[in-house]
Amino acid sequence: MEDNRKNILEVKNLHTYFYTDSGVVKSVDGVDFELKEGATLGIVGESGSGKSVTSLSIMGLLTGTTGKIAEGEILLEGRDIAHISEEEKRKLRGSQISMIFQEPMTSLNPVMKIGKQLTECILQHQNISKEEAWKKAEDMLRRTGVPRVEHMMKEYPFQLSGGQRQRVMIAMALVCRPKILIADEPTTALDVTIQAQILDLMNGLKKAIGTSILFITHDLGVVAEVCDEVVVMYCGRGVEKGDVKELFAHPSHPYTIGLLNSIPKLGEAVEELEAIPGNVPNPKYMPKGCKFAPRCSRAFEKCQEEEPGFYEVGSGHVSRCWLCEKGGN
């Protein structure tokens, strides 16, 4: 069924490079995707594929690093936010776009009580009193399902469990009702039970608030559960993208197939899981042609010499692979 929802975020030909003494690191090298209103888009790939740098580029959090958006557009409701001023970026963060990180202890201030951190976030973007901000903060914490809200508002981050800290981060990210929430591996550090609770919470709040979610993870099982569409990234660019059910049912790119084959399946007894040979190449020394060719068992001469473009392999489903050039894979 055709999805007629508008694109709230469009990333077009994004290149983010890090300039070091030993050379240029092309962490993101031409990625494209769209996030629709009220939808959840998953970005998956191994460590080093460019997922997190893509999210930092969208958030405008490259300042203080050697990283720079060298080319491309990041359109938020049609407005290019890739090259706006730092002041404008600060106004957007929290109010229009928010982010949840993998480890909340590195994001929360360890010497500031939870209530003060939440209210400061609100007061930065809304012209209301401290009392109103405190009430809003308590209300959002309750919506995340934490117990003893009044007590927790007066606690420090170290006094909370990992799951509670992540709920605080979700409350902080959503308290100003942003249009987009970027979740970068938000459940990786949690046990399976708490992970499921956090995913349910995020999905419920997305529906209640109307926020669109960009979900960054290496966990394909999580993507299958919470995402509407998915982009598979490798070496700083998308190699396959489409509707999550379509893509998982009919994976086309050898890299996507390798990722899916590495997941254990219920009811199947295997001595050893399949693994993709080799490692993600150093972004300073990218291979010629298809970047996955050195690890691909199906690569042929053309793969070593020329970079493929995207080929349509299904309805809204595209793959960057020479094997798909004539509609086959």
N, C-alpha and C positions, 0 to 999 in steps of 0.2 A: 504494500500500500504506500502511495506517495506521501511523503512528509512535507506539508505546506508551511511549517513553522519558519519564521524569519531567522536568518543568521544574526546572532547577537555579537559573535566574534569571528573574524576572518583573518587567518594568518596566511600571508601570501609571499612565497619565495623568500622566506626568512633565512638570513645568514648571520650567525653570531660567531665572531672570531675572538680568540684571546692572543694578544701580542706579547710574546715572551722573548727573552734574550736568545733562546735557541731556535726560534722560528714562530710561525703563525699556526695556531691550533684552531682548526675549523670544526668547532664543536657542533654547531648547527649549520648545515650546508645546503639550504634550499628546501625547507620544509613548508608544506601547504596543508591547511585543513580549515574546516568551518565548524563552529559550535552553534547549535540551534537554541532558540529560546526554550527554557524548561527542560532541556535534554541533558544527558550525561554522555560525554565523549571520553573514551579511554585512550591513553597513549601508552603503548607497551614496547618493551625491548630490553635487551641486556644492559647491564651497567656500562656506561660509556657510549650509549647510543644517542645521547643528546636530549633525553627527555627532560631532565631537571633544568638544563640550561635554557631550553625552550620556555619553561615556565618562568624562570627568572627574567628572561627577556620580556615576556608579556607583563610581568609585574614591575618592570623598570628597576630591578634590583642588581644591576651590573655595576653601579657606581661603587668605587672603592676597589674594583678589580681591574685587571688588564683587559677585560672583555668589552666588546663594543658590537652593536648591531651595524654590520657593514653594508647590508642591503636588505630590501624587503619592506613589507608593510604589516602592521598589526592594527586591524580595524575594529574598533569598539563601536558598534552601532553606526558604522560608516565613517567614523573619525579615526584618522591614523594617529595612534598614540606611541608609535615607535620612536619618534624623534621630538617629543614635547619636552618642555623644561622640567627640571627636578621639582620645582614648586608644583607644577601641574600634576606630576606623577604622584607626589605626596597626597594631593587632594583626591586623586582617583583611588589610591590604596585604602582599603577599608570601606569606603563608601560605594565604589563601583565594582572593584575587583578585590577579593580577599584571598588569602592563601593559608593552608594548613600544612605544616611540615611533618616529616617522619617522626622526629623526636621532640616532643613539646618542651622538654627541659632545656633545650638549646634556644627555644623561642620565648619562653616565659622568663620574666625577670625574677631571679631567685631571691632577691631581697625586698620584693614588693608583694603585698598581699593581693590575693586574687581579685577582690572587690575593687581595689584601686586600679589594677591593670585593666579591668573591664570598663570601668567608668571613664578612665582616661581615653580609651579608644572611642567611646561614644562622644565625649566632650570635644574631641579633636574634629569631629565631623558634623556635630549637631549643636545648635545654639539653644541649649536647655540648661536648667539648673543642675547642680550636683545631686540634689535629692531625686530629681526626675531620672537622671542618668543611673543612679544607684538602683532605683526601682526597675528600670529597663534591664539592667544587668542581671538582677535577681530573676526577673521573668524569663530571660533567655536561658539562664542556667537551669531553671525548672524544666524548660522545654527539652533540654538535653538529658533529663532523667536523673540528674545527680541527687543524692539524698542530702538532707540537712543544709539547704541552700544558704540560709542565714549564717550558719556556722562556717560553711566553706568560704564564704565571701571574706571572712576574717583570717583565713589560713594562708600559709605560704605554699608555693608549689611543691617543696620537698615533703610536705605533710600529706600529699595526695598520692594515690596509686597511679600507675601508668594509664589505666583506662579513664580515671577521673581527670587527669591532666589533659588527655586528648579531648575529652568532653568540654573542658574549659576552653581549649583552643578552638573547637568548633563554635562554641558560644561567642567567643571573641570575634571570630571570622564572620559570623552571620548577624551579629547584634545590630549592625547598621543596614541590614537587608541589601547586601550587594547584588548586582546583576549576575556576577560570575564568581564562583568559588573554585579556586585551584587547589586540589588535594594531591600533594606530592608524597606518595607512599604513606598515607596516613595510618595504616593499620599494621605495617610491617613489624613494629616493635612490640605488638600485643599478642597475647595468646589467642587461640582460635575462637574461644567462646566470646571474649571481649571484642575481638575483631568483627564477629557477626553482629554484635550489638551496635557497634559504631557504624557499620555499613547500613543497618536498618535505620539508625538515627539520622544519618545523612540523607538517606532516601526520603524519609518522612518529612524532614525539614525542607528539603528541596521542593516537595509538593506543596507544603504549607506556605512557604515564603515566595516560591516562584523563581528561585535561583537556578541558573544553569551551572553544571559542574564539569570541570576539566579534570579527569581522574588519571593521575600518572602512577604507573605501577609496573612491576615485572611479573605480577601474579595474574595469569590468564584466567584462573578460576574466579577471581574477584571481578574481572572485566565482564565475564559471561553473566555474572549475577546482577551487576548494577548498571552496566553501560548500554546505551542505545546504539552507538556507533563506536568504531575503533580505528585507530591509526597505529600501524606497526612501524616502529622506527629502527633504522640501522645506519650507523655511521653518519648521524646528523641529518637524515632525511627520511621521509616516509617511503616504505617499500610496498605497502599494501594498506588499503583502507576501504571501509564500507560498513554496512549494517552488521552489527555484531553477530546476529544469528546466521546470516548469510555467509559471513567470512569464516566463522568457526565451523560451519557445516561444509563449506567448500573452499578451504584455504588454497591459494594459488601459488604464492611465492615460496620457494624452497626454504627460506628463512622462517616464515610463518609456520610452515609444515613441521620444520624441525622443533620450533618452540612448543607446538601442540603435542608432538610425539614424545616430548620429554616430560609430560605430565603423567603421573600414575593414574590408572583408570580403575574404578571400582569393579571388582569381580574378575579382574585379570591378574593372574599370578605370573610375574616376570622376574627373572633372576637379576636383570640389569636394565635400567631405563636407557632409552636412546639419548644420546647427547650430540650436540652440534660440535664437530671437530674444530680445533683451533680456538682463537680468541678474536674479539673485536680489534681491528687494526688500530695502530697509533694514529690519531687524527692528523699528526704532522707528516705522516708518510702513508698517505692513502694509495691503495693499488689503482692501477689504470683500469678503465672499463667498469664493469659492475663491481661494486665494493664488496659484495658477498661472494664473488666468484672463487677466491682462494679457499673458501670453506665449503663450497657447494659441490656435491657429488654429481650434479647434473650439468655442470658448466661445460661449455664448448668454446671453440676458438673465438667466436664473436663476443662472448661474455668477457674475455680477457682484454679485449681491445676497445670496445665501445660501451658507453653508459646507456642503458635502456631508458626509455620514457615510460609513462603509465599507459597500460592497455586495459580496456574494459573487459572484465571476465564475467560480469553479472550486472544486474540492475543496481546502479550506484556503487558497484564493487570494482575497484581498479587495482592493478598489480604492476609493479616496476620490474618486469622480467622479460627477457627475450623469448622465453618459452611460451609466453602468452601473446606473442606478436600476431599470430594467425588465429587467435581464439582458443588455442589449446594449451594444456599445461601438463 
